[in-house]
Amino acid sequence: MLRCCALIALLILVGLTTFQAHAERRVALVIGNSQYREIPTLKNPDKDAENVSRTFRLAGFEVFAAKDLTKLQFEERFRNYLAAADGADLAVVYYSGHGFQIGGENFLIPVDASLKDAADMEVQAIKVNDILRQLRSRSKVQMIILDACRNDPFPRKDYWLRDQLIVAGGSGLAQVTGSQNTLIAFATEPGAVAYDGSGDLSPFSSSFSRRALTPDQEIRSVMAAVRRDVVKATNGKQVPWENSSLIDDVVLMRGAEQPAPPPEAEQDQQTAERGIQIAAAAEAMDNRDIRVPLGVGPVPLKLELPAKDASISLKLASYPAAGTLSLPDRVLSPQSSLTAAEIDKLRYEPQIGSVAPVEVGFDIRAGSAAKRSTMQLSPSVDPCDQAAGEPLDLQGVVSGRLPNEIGGGAVEACEAAVKSYPEIARFRYELGRALLASGRIDEARNVIQEAADKGHVRAVYELGYIAASGMSAAPDLTKANSLYAQASDKGDPYGMTALGRALFDGVGVQRDTGKGLDLLLQAAAMGHVDATKDLAVIFKEGRNGVPADPARALAFLRAGIDRQEAYSMAILGLSPKRSEKTVPVCKPKVVTKVVTKIKVVRTPAPKAPPPVTKIPAKRIPNGTGSASWRGNGGDHPEPRGGGSDSGSTDGDSTGSTDTGSTGTGSTGSTDSGSTDTGSTGSTDSGGTDTGSTGGSDGIR
């Protein structure tokens, strides 16, 4: 019995040791907005962001740093950050710039915000609670640090929030309550104003950057020290504040373990030998270009030194501009050192959203001998991601494609990715998308279920859509709404939109107009163009107790146009920019137009587009409680989700191609890259159907 207890105790000790030796995943998003376009610029935020970014890097965080973000740029950066923060031990967001409260809700202001109309707050600003909600669903511990408590600089003081027109009052930011294991820090107390200070940095960021690097200091002690510093620097006018529900200790800067120093004195022969070893080690590492796959976790670099002499040490001379270097037991910072025996365990994880090559340099030392070595790390996107990645997938790594943009080689590319990375759920989901696009419904459903079981959130939504659409069985709206709710709870904008529609109209679930409207607004804030379209319809018509307001409808219509959403653009007679996407797994071939047993439905030529202030809208029932625009003479049912990736900065449109559904019976033109097993319409090899109000396929 004693031997059994001893064995159990030993196993527990080993388990605890293994857990403690695991490298923590800590991710920070740092934003500084200074160069505002419609209001006076701020002098400090850009520099504050640089300083705080450097602090988090020195503490071993993966840092997503950005300055002067527009609303669309924020959506893109935030999605990339969320993909990296998925499953993180600690996720941090630091923001410096304009921010204020309306009706107890805190908003951060992008540099392109004008806030001239009552509806602009919802479409132009960023709600802090939306940020916090996303972090809660992804990380173990969350921190939001707001150096943004300034007076509202805009002349307008009343804005639409949900179903009410709220008059702004007071100044600064409102108090925010977080869930368990959350810390929310403010540069000053609720309702008060933060100061820029007399130097290049704000009093708050200056103190935080310095105090956060104190080794082994718990974050609540750090914030108490920051509070003392700022109160002293501002003569008591500014008092930093935080709300904490932390149950775990959070230490930003851990005491670094440095390798043992080399002997002070060496014999000439020993010095010469070590010089040879150093030169050989530098030659083995220098000028290498290592390709590293994106989005598969830390990748071993498989570096080997010709000698494993215990006296050889390596210190980072230049840290990669993006991404994270680590060993199995710790994340490396720009000041880290490692031994020769550790070099073959070195790993690199590229930063999602960045595929530019980065450099890493080492100072290799042994005694008095030293030599610098530099290598290049080149992130690469897997062919499966390129071929079948999905827009707005918060666990994805690319801007994504609609189903009718998925080419013929996607299934093979994703099968190879699943084989190479069996634990990466994203590749299984993308394989399911490729199978759906090729009409292999049953196989697709099974693979998508596997992805959902492994934790891929968009796969859960996809299962809901399959249940609602009746692809392989009778439609089951109750099951669909349950799956939509699971995806929505995890922050998925597609799940939010689908569940929001159902709740707003009471389709397959008891009607809850307020919650439905909230979910649609949250999805629109994440850049989901179907949500912006649905909201435009709701506010144009006035439905379920929500008052009609054409100006508010127009604001959401413009938001769709900004994101190249085809329905919104068609109403105004605009054409989305067509995306030029290349898929390396697809071989070039000559495409021959073949029209076989296809009923051509002719539509009258489109009339001149109506004035912008008049939004001709008609609701088309589609069995899910959603509403669609009709205009310009088209007759396409509503697309199932996507629209464009709102983070695109190069004009790529994921809603620019005509419908190409897989066995969904849509009416319209199909893209030549899709497999149409039951559609009615004409086959288009790539042109734009000017009579169509649609810009997406019947699957997504």
Secondary structure, 3 states (H helix, E strand, C coil): CHHHHHHHHHHHHHHHHHHHHCCCCEEEEEEECCCCCCCCCCCCHHHHHHHHHHHHHHCCCEEEEEECCCHHHHHHHHHHHHHHHCCCCEEEEEEEEEEEEECCEEEECCCCCCCCCCCHHHHHCEEHHHHHHHHHCCCCEEEEEEEEECCCCCCCCEEEECCEEEECCCCCCCCCCCCCCEEEEECCCCCCCCCCCCCCCCHHHHHHHHHCCCCCCEHHHHHHHHHHHHHHHCCCCCCCEEEECCCCCCECCCCCCCCCCCCCCCCHHHHHHHHHHHHHHHHHHCCCEEEEECCCCCEECCCCCCCCCCCCEEEEEECCCCCEEEECCEECCCCCEEEHHHHHHCEEECCCCCCCCEEEEEEEEECCEEEEEEEEEEEECCHHHHHHCCCCCCCCCCCCCCHHHCCCCHHHHHHHHHHHCCCCHHHHHHHHHHHHHCCCHHHHHHHHHHHHHCCCHHHHHHHHHHHHHCCCCCCCHHHHHHHHHHHHHCCCHHHHHHHHHHHHHCCCCCCCHHHHHHHHHHHHHCCCHHHHHHHHHHHHHCCCCCCCCHHHHHHHHHHHHHCCCHHHHHHCCCCCCCCCCCCCCCCCCCCCCCCCCCCCCCCCCCCCCCCCCCCCCCCCCCCCCCCCCCCCCCCCCCCCCCCCCCCCCCCCCCCCCCCCCCCCCCECCEECCCCCCCCECCEECCCCCCCCCCCCCCCC
